[in-house]
Amino acid sequence: MIVFSLVITFLTFFVESRVTFPTSEVLDDVDLQGTKVEATFRCFAGCRVYSPTLYANIAVVDGTGKELATLTDLANLKPGEHVELPESNALYMLKNKGAANPSFFFYAVEKGAMNYETKVLYVNPNSPKTRVSTKEESILTVMSTTGAVRFEEFAGDYSGGLPKVYATGFDSISGTACRPVYDAVSEATLVNTAFPVYSPIATIKFGGASTGKSVIISGEFYTRTNTGQDVSAVYVSPGFVGCNNVGDSLYTSLSNIDSFNSLFTVKNSDGLLVGINGDYSIANKDDALSLTVNDETQMLFGSNKQITEKYDATSFKIGVKWTKKGSSQDRFALQIDVASKVPKSRSTTKKTNPMTQTT
């Protein structure tokens, strides 16, 4: 039995200001809110800039006010293309030439940042589902105008390394400052796993370059995580960043997910193993994330907490429930791995419908 509901409102939800990482920044609606028409961004040593937003009335300008590119110019670039700004003593900025309160996403990465040559793919509500493969790249960053990035139908040979997905750009996936929202535990669960990350930006690290690895990516925000046997269920609150060097910052969420209500049961007479891993920062007990495993329910709340648990049984009833309250900075990422003790024999290559191929 599976029950899963999301309450979605198509309103911009203003949370924190920009999200600033050690070598990059993600700017969005909040940075040009109200009467504010200019927003500087870090580009001390020069930088590359990206945006999926088709909006010509926001421009990148230099310290003299010279227009260098509009967001439309950036959005029309193909994966692997970019605009690079040279080192400058004056600050670069975004300038809004249009109506107040524009909706946009913008990513600026300083020259010399980790994984600086990584390709960036843009997705929007009208984009076809895109199967991306590693070939020679083992990392891909995705930016979405829907405020969500969905990963599904992992395929190929991952025996040499399993993938991880982060709610950040490519420069923030190295080291331990940022945790992945999905960290694959086995090939058996990987091929059945599909989930959305409610973030304007996400990066997949395939786990080593190989022509045999691929995944389908889209900007779908209304689809739920897969649940069941030999699946990793992934729950990510809107705007979650997952880095200990950004404080309480959240991304602005375009599709405000007001609540999660997931309930599923799995049975296997040969036995099941369940692993639960997650991070959460929820201020009040009344707003806690509810996690149920069989007859035990935990109310998860507190500042910058982690959960790691393992279970062994032949039957599980698992529930995840949470409702966001107002403009709080509450956030969490939770991964629930359900694996058969005796895995079924399966191929790691799945048959898929024809769709756009990106390398």
VEXDREN-2710 file (C-alpha; in Angstrom, 1 decimal):
% VEXDREN-2710
k/r/px/py/pz
1/MET/0.0/0.0/0.0
2/ILE/1.3/3.4/-0.9
3/VAL/-0.2/6.7/0.1
4/PHE/1.6/9.9/-0.8
5/SER/0.3/13.5/-1.1
6/LEU/1.9/16.9/-1.7
7/VAL/0.2/20.2/-1.2
8/ILE/1.5/22.6/-3.8
9/THR/0.9/26.3/-4.3
10/PHE/2.2/28.1/-7.3
11/LEU/3.4/31.1/-5.4
12/THR/6.9/32.4/-4.8
13/PHE/7.9/31.8/-1.2
14/PHE/10.5/34.2/0.0
15/VAL/12.8/32.7/2.6
16/GLU/16.4/33.8/2.9
17/SER/18.6/36.1/0.8
18/ARG/21.2/34.7/-1.6
19/VAL/23.0/31.5/-0.8
20/THR/26.8/32.2/-0.6
21/PHE/29.3/29.4/-0.8
22/PRO/33.1/29.8/-0.5
23/THR/33.6/30.1/-4.3
24/SER/30.1/30.8/-5.7
25/GLU/26.8/32.4/-5.1
26/VAL/23.2/31.6/-6.1
27/LEU/21.0/34.6/-6.5
28/ASP/17.3/34.5/-6.9
29/ASP/14.0/36.5/-6.5
30/VAL/14.9/37.9/-3.1
31/ASP/18.0/39.7/-4.4
32/LEU/16.0/42.0/-6.7
33/GLN/12.9/42.3/-4.5
34/GLY/10.7/45.4/-4.3
35/THR/12.5/48.6/-5.3
36/LYS/15.9/47.0/-5.4
37/VAL/17.2/47.1/-9.0
38/GLU/20.8/46.1/-8.6
39/ALA/22.5/43.2/-6.8
40/THR/26.3/42.7/-6.8
41/PHE/27.8/39.2/-6.8
42/ARG/31.2/37.7/-6.0
43/CYS/33.6/37.5/-9.0
44/PHE/36.9/38.7/-7.4
45/ALA/39.2/36.6/-9.6
46/GLY/36.8/36.4/-12.6
47/CYS/34.0/34.0/-12.8
48/ARG/31.6/32.0/-15.0
49/VAL/27.9/32.8/-14.8
50/TYR/24.8/30.7/-15.6
51/SER/21.0/31.1/-15.5
52/PRO/18.1/29.0/-16.8
53/THR/15.8/32.1/-16.8
54/LEU/14.5/33.5/-20.1
55/TYR/14.3/37.1/-19.0
56/ALA/15.9/39.9/-21.0
57/ASN/15.2/42.6/-18.5
58/ILE/17.8/41.4/-16.0
59/ALA/21.3/42.0/-17.3
60/VAL/24.9/41.3/-16.1
61/VAL/26.7/44.7/-16.0
62/ASP/30.3/45.6/-15.1
63/GLY/31.5/48.4/-12.7
64/THR/30.9/51.1/-15.4
65/GLY/27.3/50.0/-16.0
66/LYS/28.2/48.3/-19.3
67/GLU/25.8/45.5/-20.2
68/LEU/27.6/42.3/-20.8
69/ALA/24.8/39.7/-21.1
70/THR/21.1/39.3/-20.2
71/LEU/19.7/36.3/-18.5
72/THR/18.1/35.3/-21.8
73/ASP/21.6/35.2/-23.3
74/LEU/22.7/32.9/-20.6
75/ALA/19.6/30.7/-20.8
76/ASN/20.0/30.1/-24.5
77/LEU/23.5/28.6/-24.0
78/LYS/24.0/24.9/-24.6
79/PRO/25.4/22.5/-22.0
80/GLY/29.1/23.1/-21.8
81/GLU/28.8/26.7/-23.0
82/HIS/29.2/29.6/-20.6
83/VAL/29.9/33.3/-20.2
84/GLU/33.1/34.1/-18.4
85/LEU/33.8/37.4/-16.8
86/PRO/37.4/38.6/-16.4
87/GLU/39.0/39.7/-13.1
88/SER/38.0/43.2/-12.2
89/ASN/38.6/45.7/-9.5
90/ALA/35.0/46.9/-9.7
91/LEU/32.0/44.8/-8.7
92/TYR/29.9/43.0/-11.2
93/MET/26.1/43.1/-10.7
94/LEU/22.7/42.0/-11.9
95/LYS/20.6/45.0/-13.0
96/ASN/16.8/44.8/-13.2
97/LYS/15.5/46.9/-16.1
98/GLY/11.9/45.6/-15.9
99/ALA/9.1/45.3/-13.5
100/ALA/9.6/44.9/-9.8
101/ASN/10.0/41.4/-8.2
102/PRO/11.2/39.4/-11.1
103/SER/11.5/35.6/-10.8
104/PHE/14.9/34.3/-11.7
105/PHE/17.9/32.0/-10.7
106/PHE/21.5/33.0/-11.3
107/TYR/24.7/31.1/-10.4
108/ALA/28.2/32.7/-10.4
109/VAL/31.3/30.6/-9.8
110/GLU/34.7/32.1/-9.2
111/LYS/37.6/31.2/-11.5
112/GLY/39.7/28.3/-10.0
113/ALA/36.8/26.8/-8.1
114/MET/36.6/23.0/-7.7
115/ASN/35.2/21.2/-10.8
116/TYR/35.3/24.5/-12.7
117/GLU/35.0/22.9/-16.1
118/THR/31.8/21.1/-15.3
119/LYS/28.9/21.3/-17.7
120/VAL/25.6/23.0/-16.7
121/LEU/22.3/21.8/-18.1
122/TYR/19.1/23.9/-18.0
123/VAL/15.6/22.4/-17.6
124/ASN/12.2/24.1/-17.6
125/PRO/8.5/23.1/-17.6
126/ASN/8.6/22.6/-21.4
127/SER/11.9/20.7/-21.6
128/PRO/11.8/17.1/-22.7
129/LYS/13.1/14.5/-20.3
130/THR/16.8/14.3/-20.9
131/ARG/19.0/11.2/-20.6
132/VAL/22.4/12.4/-19.6
133/SER/25.4/10.0/-19.7
134/THR/28.9/10.3/-18.3
135/LYS/31.1/9.5/-21.3
136/GLU/34.0/11.6/-20.2
137/GLU/32.3/13.7/-17.5
138/SER/31.6/12.3/-14.1
139/ILE/29.8/15.4/-12.8
140/LEU/26.9/17.4/-14.1
141/THR/25.1/20.5/-12.6
142/VAL/21.4/21.1/-13.5
143/MET/19.6/24.4/-13.1
144/SER/15.8/24.5/-13.2
145/THR/13.3/27.3/-13.7
146/THR/10.6/25.2/-11.9
147/GLY/12.5/25.2/-8.6
148/ALA/12.9/21.4/-8.8
149/VAL/15.2/18.8/-10.5
150/ARG/14.0/15.2/-10.9
151/PHE/16.3/12.2/-11.3
152/GLU/14.9/8.9/-12.6
153/GLU/15.8/5.7/-14.4
154/PHE/19.4/5.3/-13.4
155/ALA/21.0/2.9/-15.9
156/GLY/24.4/1.3/-16.6
157/ASP/27.2/-0.3/-14.8
158/TYR/27.8/1.4/-11.4
159/SER/30.0/-1.4/-10.0
160/GLY/33.0/0.9/-10.0
161/GLY/31.3/3.7/-8.0
162/LEU/27.7/4.7/-7.0
163/PRO/26.3/8.2/-7.7
164/LYS/25.5/11.0/-5.3
165/VAL/23.2/14.0/-5.8
166/TYR/23.7/17.4/-4.1
167/ALA/21.5/20.4/-3.8
168/THR/24.4/22.7/-4.8
169/GLY/26.5/23.7/-7.8
170/PHE/29.5/21.8/-8.9
171/ASP/32.0/23.8/-6.8
172/SER/30.5/22.6/-3.5
173/ILE/30.4/18.9/-3.8
174/SER/34.0/18.2/-2.8
175/GLY/35.0/17.8/0.9
176/THR/32.6/17.4/3.8
177/ALA/31.0/20.8/4.1
178/CYS/28.0/19.8/1.9
179/ARG/26.1/16.5/2.3
180/PRO/24.4/14.7/-0.6
181/VAL/20.6/14.6/-0.6
182/TYR/21.0/11.2/-2.2
183/ASP/23.8/8.8/-1.7
184/ALA/23.2/5.5/-3.5
185/VAL/23.8/2.4/-1.4
186/SER/23.6/-0.4/-4.0
187/GLU/23.0/-1.0/-7.7
188/ALA/19.9/-3.1/-6.7
189/THR/18.2/-0.1/-5.2
190/LEU/19.6/2.5/-7.6
191/VAL/17.8/1.2/-10.7
192/ASN/14.4/1.6/-9.0
193/THR/15.1/5.0/-7.4
194/ALA/13.5/8.2/-8.6
195/PHE/13.0/11.5/-6.8
196/PRO/12.7/15.3/-7.1
197/VAL/15.1/17.7/-5.4
198/TYR/13.1/20.9/-4.6
199/SER/16.0/23.2/-5.4
200/PRO/16.8/25.5/-8.4
201/ILE/20.2/23.8/-8.7
202/ALA/21.4/20.3/-8.2
203/THR/24.6/18.4/-9.1
204/ILE/25.1/14.7/-9.8
205/LYS/28.4/13.0/-9.2
206/PHE/28.2/9.7/-11.1
207/GLY/31.0/8.0/-9.1
208/GLY/33.6/7.8/-11.8
209/ALA/33.7/8.4/-15.6
210/SER/32.2/5.6/-17.6
211/THR/30.3/5.4/-20.9
212/GLY/27.9/3.0/-19.2
213/LYS/26.3/5.3/-16.7
214/SER/23.3/7.5/-17.3
215/VAL/20.1/9.0/-15.7
216/ILE/17.0/10.8/-16.9
217/ILE/16.7/14.5/-15.7
218/SER/13.8/16.8/-15.9
219/GLY/12.3/19.9/-14.2
220/GLU/9.2/18.0/-12.9
221/PHE/8.2/19.2/-9.5
222/TYR/4.8/17.5/-8.9
223/THR/6.0/13.9/-9.0
224/ARG/6.8/12.0/-5.8
225/THR/9.7/9.9/-4.8
226/ASN/9.6/6.2/-5.6
227/THR/8.9/4.0/-2.6
228/GLY/8.9/0.2/-2.0
229/GLN/11.2/-2.8/-2.0
230/ASP/14.7/-2.4/-3.3
231/VAL/14.2/1.4/-3.6
232/SER/15.7/4.4/-1.9
233/ALA/13.0/6.9/-1.0
234/VAL/14.3/10.5/-1.0
235/TYR/12.5/13.3/0.7
236/VAL/14.0/16.9/0.4
237/SER/12.3/19.9/1.9
238/PRO/11.9/22.9/-0.5
239/GLY/15.0/25.2/-0.7
240/PHE/17.2/22.7/1.2
241/VAL/21.0/23.4/0.6
242/GLY/22.7/20.9/2.9
243/CYS/25.9/22.7/3.6
244/ASN/27.3/23.7/7.0
245/ASN/29.0/26.7/5.6
246/VAL/25.9/28.6/4.5
247/GLY/24.2/29.0/7.9
248/ASP/20.4/28.9/7.8
249/SER/20.2/30.0/4.1
250/LEU/17.6/28.4/1.9
251/TYR/16.9/28.8/-1.8
252/THR/13.7/30.6/-2.8
253/SER/11.2/28.0/-3.7
254/LEU/9.0/28.7/-6.7
255/SER/6.8/25.7/-6.1
256/ASN/6.1/25.9/-2.4
257/ILE/5.7/22.4/-1.2
258/ASP/3.5/22.9/1.8
259/SER/3.5/19.3/3.1
260/PHE/4.7/15.7/2.7
261/ASN/2.5/12.8/3.6
262/SER/4.0/9.5/2.6
263/LEU/3.0/6.0/3.8
264/PHE/4.0/2.7/2.3
265/THR/4.3/-0.9/3.3
266/VAL/6.7/-3.6/2.1
267/LYS/6.8/-7.4/2.9
268/ASN/9.3/-10.1/2.1
269/SER/9.4/-13.5/3.8
270/ASP/13.2/-13.7/3.1
271/GLY/13.8/-10.5/5.1
272/LEU/14.2/-6.8/4.5
273/LEU/16.9/-4.4/5.6
274/VAL/16.0/-0.7/6.1
275/GLY/18.5/2.1/6.5
276/ILE/17.5/5.7/7.4
277/ASN/19.9/8.6/7.0
278/GLY/19.1/12.3/7.1
279/ASP/19.8/15.8/8.3
280/TYR/17.2/18.1/9.8
281/SER/17.0/21.5/11.4
282/ILE/13.4/22.2/12.7
283/ALA/13.0/24.8/15.4
284/ASN/9.8/23.8/17.1
285/LYS/8.4/20.4/18.3
286/ASP/5.0/21.4/17.0
287/ASP/6.5/21.6/13.5
288/ALA/8.5/18.3/13.7
289/LEU/9.1/15.9/10.9
290/SER/7.2/12.7/11.7
291/LEU/8.9/9.4/10.9
292/THR/7.1/6.2/11.5
293/VAL/8.7/2.7/11.2
294/ASN/6.1/0.0/12.1
295/ASP/4.7/0.8/15.5
296/GLU/7.4/3.4/16.4
297/THR/6.9/7.1/15.6
298/GLN/9.7/9.7/16.1
299/MET/9.1/13.5/16.0
300/LEU/12.3/14.9/14.6
301/PHE/13.1/18.5/15.6
302/GLY/16.1/20.5/16.8
303/SER/19.0/22.5/15.3
304/ASN/21.3/20.8/12.8
305/LYS/20.5/17.2/13.9
306/GLN/21.3/14.0/12.1
307/ILE/19.5/10.6/12.1
308/THR/21.1/7.2/11.2
309/GLU/19.2/4.1/11.9
310/LYS/19.0/0.4/10.7
311/TYR/16.2/-2.1/10.9
312/ASP/15.8/-5.8/10.1
313/ALA/12.4/-7.5/9.6
314/THR/10.2/-9.2/7.1
315/SER/7.5/-6.5/7.0
316/PHE/7.7/-2.7/7.3
317/LYS/5.2/0.1/7.4
318/ILE/7.0/3.4/6.9
319/GLY/5.5/6.9/7.0
320/VAL/7.0/10.4/6.5
321/LYS/4.9/13.4/7.4
322/TRP/5.7/17.1/7.6
323/THR/4.0/20.5/7.1
324/LYS/5.9/23.7/6.6
325/LYS/4.9/26.6/8.8
326/GLY/5.0/30.1/7.5
327/SER/8.4/31.6/6.6
328/SER/10.4/29.4/8.9
329/GLN/13.9/28.2/8.0
330/ASP/13.0/24.6/8.8
331/ARG/14.6/22.1/6.5
332/PHE/15.5/18.4/6.1
333/ALA/16.7/15.8/3.7
334/LEU/15.9/12.1/4.4
335/GLN/16.9/9.0/2.6
336/ILE/15.2/5.6/3.4
337/ASP/16.8/2.6/1.8
338/VAL/14.7/-0.6/1.6
339/ALA/16.7/-3.6/0.4
340/SER/15.8/-7.3/0.1
341/LYS/18.1/-9.6/2.1
342/VAL/18.0/-11.9/-1.0
343/PRO/18.2/-9.4/-3.9
344/LYS/16.4/-10.4/-7.1
345/SER/18.6/-10.9/-10.2
346/ARG/18.2/-7.9/-12.4
347/SER/20.0/-6.1/-15.2
348/THR/21.4/-2.6/-14.4
349/THR/20.4/-1.4/-17.9
350/LYS/16.8/-0.3/-18.2
351/LYS/14.8/0.1/-21.5
352/THR/13.7/3.7/-21.9
353/ASN/11.7/5.7/-24.4
354/PRO/13.5/7.8/-27.0
355/MET/14.4/11.2/-25.6
356/THR/17.0/13.9/-25.8
357/GLN/20.6/12.7/-25.3
358/THR/23.1/15.0/-23.5
359/THR/26.7/14.3/-22.9
END
